[in-house]
Amino acid sequence: MIFESWLQQLTQFNIFWLFVFFLVENAVLVGLSVLIGKILEPENTFLKNKDRKWVLSTLICNTFITLIGFELYRYGILKIDFSASIQLIIFDTLLLILLMDFFMFIFHFLVHHLKWIYPIHKLHHTHVETNVYSLYVLHPIETLGFGFIWLFLITILKFNYLSIIIYLILNLSYGIFGHLKKDIFPSFWYSNYFTKWISTTRFHNDHHKNESRNYGFYFTIWDKIFKTII
């Protein structure tokens, strides 16, 4: 497998060069996010001076999470399935999205309701009107919190490598779309039986305007179950 072979080649590098490599990789993803933001809503995609340090710290924290994940794989703690089974890829992808959404919902709910940690999360809510950069305006503790949820889940369960890649693409996409100012989802999305339970730009925008509602990321189902939906 090309991807497995690529990972094996990375094991030849020491921690320093791996960190540099993953830093560049994560920086490219931030740049891609900004590029998409500038294409979709150029006037709204701007970085405030006060947020520069937070975007940089999020980049560094995400790099550490990537490095830790690779080291867990290197030492055989984190196991990845490299098979090409279509059924397994579909199942693992859906399971990964559903479980991540649930655990992130719980974490997100707690950071809003635990008084000792809310001041940390409040940084993200300085962006009432959001743009793509809002995705990266997070306190390092919160960034690492989300990152460790991710590492915990893919370590205790063995997922297919394509499912992991698909999830990471979807996660970045929803992070971008969820923080745009304008809703890119069509009107039918909110009433159609198959799409109305999937989160939208407006869903997360409403959370930034009303912090006591809409804690989910990819689905609205958890907010419906726990009665926290607008």
N, C-alpha and C positions, 0 to 999 in steps of 0.2 A: 504493500500500500504506500502510495506517495506520501500521504500525511504522516503515517507511522515512521517512514524513513526520514522525513524531515525532522520530526521530533527527536529521533535518535541522533541525527547530526548535531542538533542543538545541545545534546548532552556533553559534547566535546568541549564546550565553552565554560569558562569559570563564571562565578556569580556576577562579577563586575560587567563583563561583556554581555551576559544575558540581560542584566538590568538595562544596559544601554540599548540593546536590541528591542526589549519590550517597551522601553520609554519611547523610542521612535515609532513603534507600532501603535501605541496608544495615542501619541501625538497626531499621527495620521488620521486616526478615528475622530479625534476632536476636530481636526481640520476639515474632515469630510462632513461632520455635523454642521459646522459653520457654513461650509459651501452650500449645503442643502438649504440651510436657513436663508442664506443670501439669495438663492434662486427663488425660493417660495415667497419670501417676504423681505426683500432687501432693506426697506426703510426701518423695519423692526429689529433687524439683526445687528446689534451694536453692543460693544463691551464697555461697561462702566469702569472707570479707573479703580474704584474701590473693590471691584470683583476680580481683578486680575490675579491677585494672590490666591483666591479661592479656586479659580480655574486651574492654576498651576498646582496647588496642593492636591486637587482631585486627580489631576494627571499623574502625579507622583504616587498617590495612594493606589490608583488603579494599576500602575506599573508594579508596585509591591505585591498586589493581589495576584497579578499574572505570574510574577516570579515565584511566589509561594506555591501556586497551583502547579507550575512546571516542576518545582522541586519535589512536590508530593508525588507527581507522576514519575520523576526520575528514580525515586527510592521505592517505587512500587506500592505506595500507599493509596494513591489515586489511580484507579484502573479504568481503562477506556476500551470499549468494544470496537474493533476495526472491521467487523463483518459488513457485508453489503446487502443484508436482508432488508427489503423494502418495508415489510410489515414491522420489523423491529425499529427501523428508523422512524416510521410514522408514530408507533406507540411511544417510543422514548421521547420524541419531540413533544407530543401532546402531554405526556406525564411531566416532563421537565418544565414546560410552560405553566401547567396547572399548579404544581408544587411550589415553584418559585413565586408565582403570583400569591399563593396562600401565605407563605412564610413572609413575603415582603409586605403583604397586607397587615399581618400581625405586628411586624416590626414598625411599620408606618403608624399604625394605630397607637402602639405603645409610646412612640416618641412624641405623640401629640398629647397623651394623657398622663405620662409620668412627669411630675413637676421637675425632677432633678435632671432630666434629659431634654425636656422641651426647649430650653434656651439654646441648645445645640442645633436642633432642627429649625428653630426660628430663623436662622440665617437664610435658609432656602426660601422662606416665606417673606423675605424682604422684597422678593419679586412677586408683587401682586399681579402686575401685568407682565406676562412671561415672554421670553424668546428662547432661541436655541441655547444661548449661554446659561440660561437658568438651570439647565440640566446639570451643569458643572459647578454651580454655586452651592456647594455643600461643605459642611464642617468635616474635617478629616475623620473624626470619630464616626460620623454617619456613613461616609463613604466606605470606611473599613467595615462597618457593621453590615452593610449590604453585601460587600465583598465576601465576608466570612460566611454569610448565609449561603452564597453561591458555592464556595469551596466546600462547606459542610455537606451540602446536598450531593454534589458530584463525587464526593469522596465516599460517602456511605452507600451510594447506589452507583452501579456501573452503567453508564450511558454510552450509546453509540456516538462515535466521533462526529458524524454528520449531524446528529441531533444537537450536539453541543454547538457546532458551527451555526446551524439554523437558528437556534435559540439566541445566540449572541447577536446575530444580524437582526432578528426581530426585536430584541431588547433595545438595541441602539436605535432602531427605527421608531419604536414606540416612545423612547425617551425624547427623540427629536419631535415627532408629531404631537406628543403630549404637551410640549412646551411652546408650540407655535401660538401666535396670537389669534390667527384666524382658523376656523374649523375647516379642515380639508375633507372631512367625511360628508358624503351626500346625505340629503334629508331622509331618504328611505332607510338609511342605516339604523335610525332610532325606532323604527316601527317593524322592520322585517324580522320575522321569527328567528332567523339564523344569525343575524348580526346585532340585534339590539342588546345582547348580553356581552358584547365585546366593547371595550373602552374606546373612547374617542378623544379628540383634542378638547372638545367642549367639556367632557367629563372631568378631565384633570384641571382645566382652566377654572371650572366651578369650585374645585377644591382649593385653589389658590385664593379664591374670593371668599370662600366659606370653609374654614379649616376644620370644622366639625363634621364634615361630610366627604364622601367619595375618596376612600383611602386605597382603593384597588389600583392596579397598574394596567393589567391586560384585560381583565374581565370586570363586569359590574356585579357578578354573582355573589361575591363575598359581602359587598355592601348591602345587597338585597337581603342576604341571610341575617346579617347582624344589624339590619335596619339603620344603616348609616348613609343611605343614598339620597341624593337630592331628587 
